[in-house]
Amino acid sequence: MTSRPLQNPDNPTNSTFTAVDVVLDTAYQHIDAAEWKKLFSVAKKSKVKEFIADMFAGKHINFSEDRPALHSALRNLPKSPVFLDGIDVMPAIADVWRRIDALCNKWVGVTDVIHIGIGGSDFGPRLAIEALAHVPGIESRGMRMHFLANIDTAELARILDRAQPNSTRVIIVSKSFTTLETTMNAKAVVNWLKDNDCTKGQITNSLFAVTANVPAAKEFGIEEDNIYPFWDWVGGRYSVWSAVGLPIALQYGFKTFEEFLAGAHAMDLHFKNAPLEENLPVIMALALLHQQQKQGITAYAAIPYADALDAFPKWLQQLDMESNGKSVDRNGKPVKYSSPVVFGSTGSNAQHSYFQLLHQGPDIIPIDFIAVRKPMSERPEAIAHHRILLANCLAQAQALAHGKTADNPNHVYPGNRPSNLLLLPELNAFYLGALLALYENRAATLGALWNINSFDQPGVEYGKVLAKPIEKALVSGSDPIQANDDIDAVTAARINLLNS
Ligand SMILES: O=P(O)(O)OC[C@H]1O[C@](O)(CO)[C@@H](O)[C@@H]1O
């Protein structure tokens, strides 16, 4: 017995939208025609269409850093001119593509790649390498790809235990080339190469860098030929399309990297040209805004029913919350809405973790269910398992939407829990690119709707600054320290606890 009719009579039949073969179904958002009409008028009033045009035209929409947000140019495979302050950026981008392609053919006998980077210099390449590892038709070079991000040496030790120093290449990825975790990890890996009797020449040949700060990479000791540049008009969390995506080409071939770019480019063309009413990133953004306005939601979950997308929620957390986790708008005024807390993990695992809360908790938390139509293999067992996976995805969405009445209050499902269904035709480089670009463009649209600058991240600096004096005070066995301008009484007590 369900608590409401399965079909929602006031829900418009056109709840399904398709772009680049990716299907979005918003039926369970329970937004009726009048509400959609209102939402699209909000989009028009927020000048979303003009914002999209400005973004692709290289306008300095990242006004606080006086920069464009032109990551779309990085996947503009047709190389149609993209002008940034009067200069076409495509020749420089195409030159990096050429160099990446050439490098793919040079790496012979490499057993291990240690990819050192954090945040946007890690989440994107890590996601793509994991997502494409078992895609039929993608030939892997079979190199062990080690992602070293955290300053915690546990990750470093695990990697150095496995990698073969004489056949290892090191890619240091950092837009700023000043991120402490990355530079310290890079130094530790260079010392490991030295400790394993690698010659100076071997070390020089095995070190590569991907950065927007070429002088700093040279200063570190990377040969110019081994430095792959990107630019300050590419945000870190939007950078997987640049040479930051190098591991994808090295492991799966340049053609696969091009496929990845092509999917994102196709989604960009849709975002740039489709009317608001048929525009997937815009519709997803408006649906979230609607739930903020109607239900006062403060969190949302992205749940890929595909183990290959296990790293997707982590990538999305940085994209959404570093882009739009802000309290003031473009005019410095308090925002009405901004990014909710974003979390997620793969289904069906998530059903055995926090779905109890999603179904019966007091808070309404919208969900993006992401599913893949085609199983990763045609083996009968894989087809059977895939059918169960999809059935669970659809069942969870239905149960959340309609709920269930019961005499025993403990068994009541309130329902009215909104969700989207995103359906990829299959998981390959093209549709992975399309999916990530869909969410990047959704994040940009949300920024436009919330009147937020989605392309700076001033909130990540203060903690790093405070860590410096605290790190200096952490000397085990030292005399107890007193609170001072940088270290308050609580932290001083904690430092003394750690030092004792
Ligand atoms: O690529 P970099 O400069 O090392 O920065 C790493 C990450 O740190 C941040 O600057 C702050 O989290 C992110 O925006 C960025 O992706």
The ligand as an ORCA input file, in Angstrom:
! r2SCAN-3c Opt
* xyz 0 1
  O      46.828     22.413     -8.101
  P      47.312     23.090     -6.837
  O      47.747     24.504     -7.061
  O      48.345     22.256     -6.131
  O      46.041     23.214     -5.853
  C      45.448     22.013     -5.411
  C      44.056     22.315     -4.933
  O      44.087     23.234     -3.835
  C      43.068     24.214     -4.008
  O      43.671     25.383     -4.451
  C      42.360     24.484     -2.703
  O      41.691     23.351     -2.312
  C      42.143     23.648     -5.068
  O      41.354     24.611     -5.704
  C      43.137     22.982     -5.968
  O      42.535     22.058     -6.839
*
